[in-house]
Amino acid sequence: MAFSEAGNEGSLNGATEVDIVPAPASSHRMAVSCVTFYNIDTAAVTITIVKDKNGTNYAIAKQTLQVGDTWQPIAADGGQILDATDEKIQAFMSGAAATTNPTFTAAYADIS
């Protein structure tokens, strides 16, 4: 078994879904250990994080972040496993940011 650590960083894009953790390749799994969001906007934002399974969203968590808040909906003590090529973790906001989109960072491992 191979275990390859990876990460992803970026920012959200309003109500458009953004891929936080990609789908695993065939015969692989993604072990998601941590996802963190930071609200750098000038107003509160509501973020929803979902597992997208073949185009169907399954809610993981939803949180309103005040200015300067961080949120860690997936942490090492719970994590998430993506075990099919049609599963990925996505996030979106309830609307557009006032000035600056919140940022995210994700840590995961590709297991084959």
C-alpha positions as CSV (number, residue, x, y, z in Angstrom):
1,M,0.0,0.0,0.0
2,A,1.3,3.5,-0.9
3,F,0.5,6.6,1.1
4,S,1.1,9.9,-0.6
5,E,0.3,13.2,1.3
6,A,-1.0,16.1,-0.6
7,G,-2.7,19.5,0.0
8,N,-4.8,22.1,-1.7
9,E,-5.1,25.8,-1.1
10,G,-7.4,28.4,-2.7
11,S,-10.3,30.7,-2.2
12,L,-14.1,30.3,-2.5
13,N,-16.0,31.9,-5.4
14,G,-19.4,33.0,-4.1
15,A,-22.2,30.5,-4.5
16,T,-20.2,28.5,-7.1
17,E,-19.0,25.1,-5.8
18,V,-15.2,25.0,-5.5
19,D,-13.3,21.7,-5.3
20,I,-11.5,21.4,-2.0
21,V,-10.3,17.8,-2.3
22,P,-10.3,16.1,-5.7
23,A,-11.8,12.7,-6.4
24,P,-9.4,9.7,-6.0
25,A,-8.1,7.8,-9.0
26,S,-9.4,4.4,-9.8
27,S,-8.4,1.8,-7.1
28,H,-7.3,4.7,-4.8
29,R,-8.8,6.4,-1.7
30,M,-8.4,9.9,-0.4
31,A,-8.1,10.2,3.4
32,V,-9.0,13.8,4.2
33,S,-7.5,14.8,7.5
34,C,-8.1,18.5,7.7
35,V,-9.9,21.4,5.9
36,T,-9.7,24.9,7.3
37,F,-11.4,28.1,6.1
38,Y,-10.5,31.7,6.9
39,N,-12.8,34.6,6.4
40,I,-10.7,37.5,5.2
41,D,-13.8,39.4,3.9
42,T,-15.1,42.6,5.4
43,A,-18.4,41.0,6.3
44,A,-19.7,37.7,7.8
45,V,-20.0,34.8,5.3
46,T,-21.8,31.5,5.5
47,I,-19.9,28.5,4.1
48,T,-21.3,25.0,3.3
49,I,-19.0,22.0,2.8
50,V,-20.3,19.0,1.0
51,K,-19.3,15.6,-0.3
52,D,-20.2,15.5,-4.0
53,K,-21.0,12.0,-5.0
54,N,-21.6,11.8,-8.8
55,G,-23.3,15.2,-8.8
56,T,-25.4,14.8,-5.6
57,N,-24.3,16.9,-2.6
58,Y,-24.3,15.4,0.9
59,A,-23.9,18.1,3.5
60,I,-21.0,17.8,5.9
61,A,-21.2,21.1,7.7
62,K,-22.4,24.7,7.4
63,Q,-21.1,27.7,9.4
64,T,-21.3,31.4,9.4
65,L,-17.9,33.0,9.9
66,Q,-17.5,36.5,11.3
67,V,-14.7,38.7,9.9
68,G,-11.3,37.1,10.9
69,D,-12.8,33.8,12.0
70,T,-11.4,30.4,11.1
71,W,-13.3,27.2,10.9
72,Q,-12.1,23.6,10.7
73,P,-15.1,21.4,9.7
74,I,-13.0,18.4,8.9
75,A,-10.3,17.6,11.4
76,A,-7.9,14.8,12.1
77,D,-10.1,13.3,14.9
78,G,-13.0,12.7,12.4
79,G,-11.8,13.1,8.9
80,Q,-13.5,11.9,5.7
81,I,-12.7,9.1,3.3
82,L,-13.3,9.4,-0.5
83,D,-13.4,5.9,-1.8
84,A,-14.8,6.2,-5.3
85,T,-13.7,8.1,-8.4
86,D,-17.0,10.1,-8.4
87,E,-16.6,11.5,-4.9
88,K,-15.0,14.9,-4.0
89,I,-15.2,17.5,-1.2
90,Q,-16.5,20.9,-2.3
91,A,-17.5,24.1,-0.6
92,F,-19.5,27.2,-1.5
93,M,-20.8,30.4,0.1
94,S,-24.4,31.5,0.5
95,G,-23.7,34.5,-1.8
96,A,-20.9,36.7,-3.1
97,A,-18.3,38.1,-0.7
98,A,-18.4,41.8,0.1
99,T,-14.8,42.4,-0.9
100,T,-12.6,39.3,-0.7
101,N,-13.4,35.6,-0.9
102,P,-12.6,33.4,2.1
103,T,-9.6,31.2,1.7
104,F,-9.2,27.5,2.5
105,T,-6.5,24.9,2.9
106,A,-6.9,21.1,2.8
107,A,-4.7,18.2,3.9
108,Y,-5.3,14.7,2.6
109,A,-3.5,11.5,1.6
110,D,-3.8,9.5,-1.6
111,I,-3.9,5.8,-0.6
112,S,-3.3,3.1,-3.2
